[in-house]
Amino acid sequence: MYVCGGSFYEVCAYLTGYAQASSDSPLSGDGWGLFNDIVCAACKFPSNYVWPYVLKECSRDDDEATERLRSLLVEYTERSKTESPGEIMQDVMARASSQEEGEPEKAWRRFSRALYRGRREEIEPLILGHPDAEILWEGAYPDDVVPLLDEIAEAYSVSQVSGSEEDGNVMIITPDFGPMPVQLVEGSWRIDARKIINCWKANRNGFIQQAGNADDRAAQP
């Protein structure tokens, strides 16, 4: 009744305005940041994401995103009446971290390790086919850097945020590239690496363009 078409982002905009204007709402003041952290923890996202994006990424459509928001908001509002922010956050994080990694997450970790080393024979079976996939194994990090990257990667959680293993399609949240689709193909989980490939292509093209501009400037009298 308070939004026009009722889209998820309209609901988010309404709540944002209400929280900013109110002085006694659970979302007012520090409550806004706490609710953001709770949503991120509940959905297994890093806390540097914003809750509207998190809920949208975790849901199949606006209706599901709005229902997730309603459920989390009701829980947060009720618990904030009797529990401290620290107690709420600790419980939410404990529930989120209690789930073990599934096969899609394990596939990502194998892919990440292979990517650092530029190993085609390990990368190729772990990704969906792509005409520009070779960019993923064109280079590798220095040998003395790779173990440090492995250590950093292992310190971060990798979690499923939407989809299901039963359906063969899941979305995982990764520390390096954010949400990444993973599909089950002939019994093996494969990463949809389009985002990474496009990012690396853009970086490479940018470097080539910069080098070309530098050459042009050097050639000028």
C-alpha positions in Angstrom: 0.0 0.0 0.0 3.0 2.3 0.5 4.7 1.6 -2.9 3.6 1.9 -6.5 4.2 -1.3 -8.4 5.4 -3.2 -5.4 8.8 -4.1 -6.9 11.5 -5.2 -4.4 13.6 -2.1 -4.9 10.6 0.1 -4.3 10.1 -1.6 -1.0 13.8 -1.1 -0.2 13.6 2.6 -1.1 10.5 3.1 1.1 12.2 1.4 4.1 15.4 3.4 3.5 13.4 6.7 3.6 11.4 5.6 6.6 14.5 4.6 8.6 16.2 7.9 7.8 13.2 10.0 8.9 12.4 8.0 12.0 14.1 8.3 15.3 12.7 5.3 17.1 12.6 2.7 14.3 14.8 -0.5 14.8 16.5 0.6 11.5 17.3 4.1 12.7 20.8 5.2 13.6 23.1 2.3 14.2 20.3 -0.1 13.6 20.6 0.4 9.8 24.2 -0.8 9.8 23.4 -3.7 12.1 20.5 -4.9 9.9 22.8 -4.7 6.9 25.4 -6.9 8.7 22.7 -9.3 9.8 21.3 -9.7 6.2 24.8 -10.3 4.9 25.6 -12.9 7.5 22.3 -14.7 7.1 22.8 -14.9 3.4 26.5 -15.7 3.7 27.7 -12.6 2.0 30.7 -10.4 3.1 29.5 -7.5 5.1 30.8 -4.9 2.6 27.7 -5.6 0.4 24.4 -3.7 0.9 21.3 -5.7 1.9 19.1 -4.8 -1.1 21.6 -6.2 -3.5 22.3 -9.2 -1.3 18.6 -10.2 -1.0 18.1 -9.6 -4.7 21.0 -11.9 -5.6 19.8 -14.6 -3.3 16.3 -14.7 -4.7 14.6 -16.0 -7.8 12.3 -12.9 -8.2 11.0 -9.8 -6.4 8.4 -11.7 -4.5 10.9 -14.1 -3.0 13.3 -11.2 -2.2 10.5 -9.2 -0.5 9.5 -12.3 1.5 13.1 -12.8 2.7 13.3 -9.2 3.6 10.0 -9.4 5.6 11.2 -12.5 7.5 14.6 -11.0 8.4 13.1 -7.7 9.3 10.5 -9.2 11.6 13.0 -11.4 13.3 15.4 -8.5 13.8 12.7 -6.2 15.1 11.4 -8.8 17.6 14.9 -9.8 18.8 16.1 -6.2 19.2 13.5 -5.8 21.9 15.2 -8.2 24.3 18.7 -8.9 22.9 21.8 -6.7 22.4 23.1 -6.1 18.8 26.1 -8.3 19.6 24.0 -11.2 20.7 21.8 -11.1 17.6 24.8 -10.8 15.3 26.7 -13.6 17.1 23.7 -16.0 16.7 23.1 -15.1 13.1 26.8 -15.7 12.2 26.9 -19.0 14.1 23.9 -20.3 12.2 25.3 -19.2 8.8 28.7 -20.8 9.5 27.4 -24.1 10.8 26.7 -25.4 7.3 29.5 -27.3 5.6 30.7 -26.5 2.1 29.1 -28.5 -0.7 30.5 -29.8 -4.0 30.0 -26.5 -5.9 32.0 -24.6 -3.3 34.7 -27.2 -3.4 34.8 -26.9 -7.2 35.3 -23.2 -6.9 38.3 -23.7 -4.5 39.9 -26.1 -7.0 39.3 -23.6 -9.8 40.8 -20.8 -7.7 44.0 -22.7 -7.0 44.4 -23.7 -10.6 43.7 -20.1 -11.8 46.5 -18.8 -9.7 48.9 -21.3 -11.4 47.6 -20.9 -14.9 47.1 -24.6 -15.3 44.9 -25.3 -18.3 44.6 -29.0 -17.6 43.0 -28.2 -14.3 41.0 -25.1 -15.2 39.3 -26.4 -18.4 37.4 -29.3 -16.7 36.1 -26.9 -14.0 34.5 -24.3 -16.3 31.7 -24.1 -18.8 32.8 -23.8 -22.4 33.7 -20.3 -23.6 35.4 -19.1 -26.8 37.8 -16.9 -24.9 38.6 -19.3 -22.1 42.3 -19.4 -23.0 42.8 -16.1 -21.3 42.4 -17.9 -18.0 45.6 -19.9 -18.5 47.7 -17.5 -20.5 49.6 -16.4 -17.4 50.3 -17.4 -13.8 51.3 -15.6 -10.6 54.9 -15.9 -9.5 55.8 -19.1 -7.6 56.5 -17.3 -4.4 53.2 -15.4 -4.5 50.9 -18.4 -5.2 51.1 -19.9 -1.6 50.2 -16.6 -0.1 47.1 -16.3 -2.5 46.1 -19.8 -1.5 46.3 -18.9 2.2 44.2 -15.8 1.7 41.6 -17.6 -0.3 41.3 -20.4 2.3 40.7 -17.8 5.0 37.5 -16.7 3.3 34.2 -18.6 3.2 32.6 -19.7 0.0 28.9 -20.2 0.3 25.8 -21.1 -1.8 23.4 -18.1 -1.8 20.7 -19.3 -4.2 19.6 -22.3 -6.3 20.0 -25.9 -5.2 22.4 -28.8 -5.8 19.3 -31.0 -6.6 18.4 -28.7 -9.5 22.0 -28.6 -10.7 22.3 -24.8 -10.6 23.6 -22.7 -7.7 25.0 -19.3 -7.1 28.0 -19.1 -4.8 29.5 -16.0 -3.2 33.3 -15.8 -3.7 35.8 -13.4 -2.1 37.4 -12.6 -5.5 34.6 -12.1 -7.9 31.4 -11.9 -5.9 28.4 -14.0 -7.0 29.4 -16.8 -9.4 27.0 -19.3 -11.1 27.9 -23.0 -10.9 26.2 -25.7 -13.0 26.2 -29.5 -12.7 27.3 -30.9 -16.1 27.4 -34.7 -16.6 28.1 -35.2 -12.9 30.7 -32.5 -12.5 30.3 -29.0 -11.1 31.5 -26.3 -13.5 32.1 -22.6 -13.0 30.4 -20.1 -15.3 33.6 -18.0 -15.7 32.2 -15.4 -18.1 32.5 -12.6 -15.5 36.2 -13.4 -15.0 37.0 -13.8 -18.7 35.3 -10.5 -19.5 37.1 -8.7 -16.7 40.5 -10.0 -17.7 39.8 -9.2 -21.4 38.9 -5.6 -20.4 42.1 -5.3 -18.4 44.2 -6.7 -21.1 42.7 -4.4 -23.8 43.1 -1.4 -21.5 46.8 -2.2 -21.1 47.2 -2.6 -24.8 45.4 0.7 -25.4 47.6 2.5 -22.9 50.8 1.0 -24.5 49.6 2.2 -27.9 49.0 5.7 -26.7 52.4 5.8 -25.0 54.0 4.7 -28.3 52.1 7.4 -30.2 53.3 10.1 -27.8 56.9 8.9 -28.0 56.8 9.0 -31.8 55.6 12.6 -31.9 58.3 15.1 -32.7 
